[in-house]
């Protein structure tokens, strides 16, 4: 009887550990994408505001997201241009951009799950417009890191993973 109880407890602990050690990714389309984006075009990427959590601003997180988009879109584009967040449509028209990518950090919660057990969470909204300003893609990308881990997962690393997957799917 004691052996069965030990086996049951060990099985339960293993299942909890296995579930807690996985990274969870979710994608919600606010506007359904009808066709893949054309490659070899000029693409404009709007600046992203830094992410915040509990009133704390994570300086550099916006630049990190923008740089990850630049690196992952550059593979598909003939030219990548970056600009401001305020007048991104006007700047994109001046640059004769074919597509305009506007990422927005909705949620940025970096945690050290290795000692706290609380996972890192990142959510980014990405809108892709054509040159006329029509929304082609509007998707929320969400990732929740592992809660039980021996190493820490950075918010930047999780965001980069989201952005790589997004770029593979839309091009």
DRENDO-1510 file (C-alpha; in Angstrom, 1 decimal, always signed):
<recs>
REC; n; res; u; v; w
REC; 1; UNK; +0.0; +0.0; +0.0 .
REC; 2; UNK; +2.8; +2.4; +0.9 .
REC; 3; UNK; +4.6; +1.7; -2.4 .
REC; 4; UNK; +1.4; +2.6; -4.4 .
REC; 5; UNK; +1.0; +5.9; -2.4 .
REC; 6; UNK; +4.7; +6.8; -3.1 .
REC; 7; UNK; +4.3; +5.9; -6.8 .
REC; 8; UNK; +1.1; +8.0; -7.0 .
REC; 9; UNK; +2.7; +11.0; -5.3 .
REC; 10; UNK; +5.8; +10.7; -7.6 .
REC; 11; UNK; +3.6; +10.5; -10.7 .
REC; 12; UNK; +1.6; +13.6; -9.6 .
REC; 13; UNK; +4.8; +15.6; -8.9 .
REC; 14; UNK; +6.3; +14.6; -12.3 .
REC; 15; UNK; +3.1; +15.7; -14.1 .
REC; 16; UNK; +3.0; +19.1; -12.3 .
REC; 17; UNK; +6.7; +19.6; -13.1 .
REC; 18; UNK; +6.3; +18.6; -16.8 .
REC; 19; UNK; +3.3; +21.0; -17.2 .
REC; 20; UNK; +5.1; +23.8; -15.4 .
REC; 21; UNK; +8.2; +23.4; -17.5 .
REC; 22; UNK; +6.6; +24.3; -20.7 .
REC; 23; UNK; +6.3; +27.7; -22.4 .
REC; 24; UNK; +2.8; +28.6; -23.4 .
REC; 25; UNK; +2.2; +30.7; -26.6 .
REC; 26; UNK; -1.2; +32.1; -27.8 .
REC; 27; UNK; -2.1; +34.0; -30.9 .
REC; 28; UNK; -5.4; +35.9; -31.3 .
REC; 29; UNK; -6.3; +37.4; -34.7 .
REC; 30; UNK; -8.3; +40.6; -34.3 .
REC; 31; UNK; -8.3; +40.9; -38.1 .
REC; 32; UNK; -8.1; +37.6; -40.1 .
REC; 33; UNK; -5.2; +37.5; -42.5 .
REC; 34; UNK; -6.5; +36.7; -46.0 .
REC; 35; UNK; -3.1; +36.1; -47.8 .
REC; 36; UNK; +0.6; +36.0; -46.9 .
REC; 37; UNK; +2.5; +39.3; -47.3 .
REC; 38; UNK; +4.7; +39.7; -50.4 .
REC; 39; UNK; +8.4; +39.6; -49.9 .
REC; 40; UNK; +11.0; +41.9; -51.4 .
REC; 41; UNK; +9.1; +45.0; -50.6 .
REC; 42; UNK; +10.0; +48.1; -48.6 .
REC; 43; UNK; +8.7; +47.7; -45.0 .
REC; 44; UNK; +8.4; +50.4; -42.4 .
REC; 45; UNK; +8.5; +49.5; -38.7 .
REC; 46; UNK; +7.1; +52.0; -36.2 .
REC; 47; UNK; +8.9; +52.6; -33.0 .
REC; 48; UNK; +7.5; +50.8; -29.9 .
REC; 49; UNK; +7.0; +52.3; -26.5 .
REC; 50; UNK; +8.8; +50.5; -23.6 .
REC; 51; UNK; +6.8; +47.9; -21.8 .
REC; 52; UNK; +5.5; +48.4; -18.2 .
REC; 53; UNK; +4.4; +46.3; -15.3 .
REC; 54; UNK; +3.1; +47.4; -11.9 .
REC; 55; UNK; +4.0; +51.0; -12.8 .
REC; 56; UNK; +7.7; +50.2; -13.6 .
REC; 57; UNK; +8.9; +51.0; -17.1 .
REC; 58; UNK; +11.3; +48.5; -18.6 .
REC; 59; UNK; +13.7; +50.8; -20.5 .
REC; 60; UNK; +14.9; +49.4; -23.7 .
REC; 61; UNK; +12.1; +46.8; -24.1 .
REC; 62; UNK; +10.5; +48.8; -26.9 .
REC; 63; UNK; +13.8; +49.1; -28.8 .
REC; 64; UNK; +14.4; +45.4; -28.3 .
REC; 65; UNK; +11.0; +44.5; -29.8 .
REC; 66; UNK; +11.6; +46.9; -32.7 .
REC; 67; UNK; +15.1; +45.5; -33.3 .
REC; 68; UNK; +13.7; +41.9; -33.3 .
REC; 69; UNK; +11.1; +42.9; -35.9 .
REC; 70; UNK; +13.8; +44.5; -38.0 .
REC; 71; UNK; +16.1; +41.4; -37.8 .
REC; 72; UNK; +13.3; +39.0; -38.6 .
REC; 73; UNK; +11.6; +41.1; -41.4 .
REC; 74; UNK; +14.9; +42.0; -43.1 .
REC; 75; UNK; +15.1; +38.3; -44.3 .
REC; 76; UNK; +11.9; +38.9; -46.3 .
REC; 77; UNK; +12.1; +42.6; -47.3 .
REC; 78; UNK; +14.1; +44.5; -49.9 .
REC; 79; UNK; +14.5; +47.3; -47.4 .
REC; 80; UNK; +13.5; +47.9; -43.8 .
REC; 81; UNK; +13.0; +51.4; -42.5 .
REC; 82; UNK; +12.2; +52.4; -38.9 .
REC; 83; UNK; +10.5; +55.6; -37.7 .
REC; 84; UNK; +8.5; +57.2; -35.0 .
REC; 85; UNK; +5.4; +56.0; -33.3 .
REC; 86; UNK; +3.5; +59.3; -33.6 .
REC; 87; UNK; +3.4; +59.9; -37.3 .
REC; 88; UNK; +4.3; +56.5; -38.6 .
REC; 89; UNK; +1.8; +56.6; -41.5 .
REC; 90; UNK; +3.2; +59.9; -42.8 .
REC; 91; UNK; +6.8; +58.7; -42.5 .
REC; 92; UNK; +6.0; +55.4; -44.2 .
REC; 93; UNK; +4.4; +57.2; -47.1 .
REC; 94; UNK; +7.5; +59.5; -47.5 .
REC; 95; UNK; +9.7; +56.4; -47.5 .
REC; 96; UNK; +7.4; +54.7; -50.1 .
REC; 97; UNK; +6.9; +51.7; -47.9 .
REC; 98; UNK; +4.7; +48.9; -49.2 .
REC; 99; UNK; +3.9; +47.6; -45.7 .
REC; 100; UNK; +3.8; +49.3; -42.3 .
REC; 101; UNK; +4.4; +47.2; -39.2 .
REC; 102; UNK; +3.2; +48.7; -35.9 .
REC; 103; UNK; +4.0; +46.6; -32.8 .
REC; 104; UNK; +2.7; +47.6; -29.4 .
REC; 105; UNK; +3.8; +46.1; -26.1 .
REC; 106; UNK; +0.6; +45.4; -24.2 .
REC; 107; UNK; +2.1; +43.5; -21.3 .
REC; 108; UNK; +5.7; +43.1; -20.1 .
REC; 109; UNK; +6.4; +41.2; -16.9 .
REC; 110; UNK; +9.9; +39.9; -16.6 .
REC; 111; UNK; +10.4; +37.5; -13.7 .
REC; 112; UNK; +13.1; +35.2; -12.4 .
REC; 113; UNK; +11.1; +32.0; -12.4 .
REC; 114; UNK; +14.1; +30.0; -11.3 .
REC; 115; UNK; +13.8; +31.3; -7.8 .
REC; 116; UNK; +10.3; +32.8; -7.6 .
REC; 117; UNK; +8.2; +30.2; -9.5 .
REC; 118; UNK; +6.4; +33.1; -11.2 .
REC; 119; UNK; +6.7; +32.9; -15.0 .
REC; 120; UNK; +7.7; +35.8; -17.3 .
REC; 121; UNK; +4.8; +37.1; -19.4 .
REC; 122; UNK; +4.8; +39.1; -22.6 .
REC; 123; UNK; +2.0; +40.3; -24.9 .
REC; 124; UNK; +2.5; +42.2; -28.1 .
REC; 125; UNK; -0.1; +43.5; -30.5 .
REC; 126; UNK; +1.1; +43.7; -34.1 .
REC; 127; UNK; -0.8; +45.5; -36.8 .
REC; 128; UNK; +0.4; +45.4; -40.5 .
REC; 129; UNK; -1.0; +48.0; -42.8 .
REC; 130; UNK; -0.6; +48.3; -46.6 .
REC; 131; UNK; +0.5; +51.5; -48.2 .
REC; 132; UNK; -3.1; +52.8; -48.3 .
REC; 133; UNK; -3.5; +52.3; -44.6 .
REC; 134; UNK; -5.7; +49.2; -44.7 .
REC; 135; UNK; -5.2; +46.7; -41.9 .
REC; 136; UNK; -3.9; +43.4; -43.3 .
REC; 137; UNK; -2.9; +41.7; -40.0 .
REC; 138; UNK; -3.9; +42.6; -36.4 .
REC; 139; UNK; -2.7; +39.9; -34.0 .
REC; 140; UNK; -2.1; +39.7; -30.3 .
REC; 141; UNK; +0.9; +37.5; -29.5 .
REC; 142; UNK; +1.1; +36.2; -25.9 .
REC; 143; UNK; +3.8; +34.1; -24.3 .
REC; 144; UNK; +4.0; +32.8; -20.7 .
REC; 145; UNK; +7.3; +31.3; -19.7 .
REC; 146; UNK; +8.0; +28.3; -17.6 .
REC; 147; UNK; +7.1; +28.6; -13.9 .
REC; 148; UNK; +9.4; +25.7; -12.8 .
REC; 149; UNK; +12.8; +26.0; -14.4 .
REC; 150; UNK; +16.4; +25.9; -13.5 .
REC; 151; UNK; +17.2; +28.8; -15.7 .
REC; 152; UNK; +15.6; +32.2; -16.1 .
REC; 153; UNK; +13.7; +33.1; -19.2 .
REC; 154; UNK; +14.1; +36.8; -20.3 .
REC; 155; UNK; +11.1; +38.8; -21.6 .
REC; 156; UNK; +13.3; +39.8; -24.5 .
REC; 157; UNK; +14.0; +36.2; -25.4 .
REC; 158; UNK; +10.4; +35.2; -25.2 .
REC; 159; UNK; +9.4; +38.2; -27.3 .
REC; 160; UNK; +12.0; +37.3; -29.9 .
REC; 161; UNK; +10.5; +33.8; -30.1 .
REC; 162; UNK; +7.0; +35.3; -30.7 .
REC; 163; UNK; +8.3; +37.7; -33.4 .
REC; 164; UNK; +10.2; +35.0; -35.2 .
REC; 165; UNK; +7.1; +32.8; -35.4 .
REC; 166; UNK; +4.9; +35.8; -36.5 .
REC; 167; UNK; +7.3; +36.6; -39.3 .
REC; 168; UNK; +7.4; +33.0; -40.5 .
REC; 169; UNK; +3.6; +32.9; -40.6 .
REC; 170; UNK; +2.9; +36.1; -42.4 .
REC; 171; UNK; +5.6; +36.0; -45.1 .
</recs>
